[in-house]
Amino acid sequence: MRAAVIGASSESIYTIGKAKEMGIEVVALDGDPSAPGLKAADKSFVVDIRDVEKVLEVLDENRPDVILPVPIGRYLTTTGAVNDHYGLCGVSEHAAKLCTDKYEFHRILSERGLRNAELYLIPAGCEYSDPDELNEQYPVVVKPRFGSGSRGVQIYNTKEDLVKGFLLEMPYDEDYCIESCIEGPEYGVDGVFTDGIFHLILLRGKRNTLPPYRECVGYYSVIEDEDNKAFFEKVKDLMQKTGEALGFKNNLIHADIIKDENGKPFIIETSARPSGHNLHNLFTPMASGVDEVVEFIKYALPDLGRRYVFEPNVKKHMIIRYFDFENVRVNKVPEERLLKEKYPLKAWNCNIEKGMTLGKVTNGASIMGRGFFVLEGSSKEELDRLCDEIKSEFEVEEIG
């Protein structure tokens, strides 16, 4: 059997390795000749993945049985087009377009009563917009129309902040959306659709920086119990209806949601792919017992004859925490060996070195390369305490 990877970033390497362990030949495509996933695959081709026809030319000579689900942004649409072309299990082009276009995503869900928020489109090349013609309610969140994740996302608390921080810099070379900012704690969702039915794998509580960036610096596993059972059911119901609106049939998904002041989930965005940032390949399997990409490969390729399981079988209080130091110089980095003797560390990946200067955390790019650690504890409160203690093991000094 043969699998293809469209978009061979470093976050594709895990899934490539798992497919190869299952005896599947892997063909990887990426426009960047230095993309790490190209080296990990059995065959690799440097091709612009924005160009569906060129991608199909390569794959016609290397016809895949499945497109491996990997973290990718806007050009998930190419994966959808390839799935449609060969009749493969996975996201369709139509669904991929809807979940990578924030304006259309909002429009479709709003029409079905699944998204109660104001949203205004600022087209590329548009001159200064009158703020009085935009949102009536503040704060607002501004984000690029296409793609997924936190790139370019910022919150403005007042009309004056929006004018100064965004509108006066127009025109822009890409479309932007200005949307009502729903207040409340944020969560991440890992799940899968099989035959159009949603299955929740893991609900993750987010730990974010303060506005205006609200960048995620950690995820907690949320365990379903009597206290939050109603919220879990509301999340499952919202994701089922969202998937029906977008046309999800047989694909992995991740989503970002907010628990609003009424205790209802509000969907920020969703995409038909696994989550990045060492979630799909590490944290989600640890916290749920489900390796979602492995199980999806089994599901998508029934001829493998391997039973798939998407039902979580582990319930642990865990956190993956990224190193969110801001505006400091690092004078000492603790030794992994000593930390493991003192703390319930399940994983440690630190790319911080003595002498480094660490700036402000404004987006994923500003923090993810630093590394992360994973802890297990008895409660969220204990995990917070342990995270603070581990951070205190570093010696840092503030810089201007």
Order of alpha helices (4+ residues) and beta strands (2+ residues): beta-alpha-beta-alpha-beta-alpha-beta-alpha-alpha-alpha-beta-beta-beta-alpha-beta-beta-beta-beta-alpha-beta-beta-alpha-alpha-beta-beta-alpha-beta-beta-beta-alpha-beta
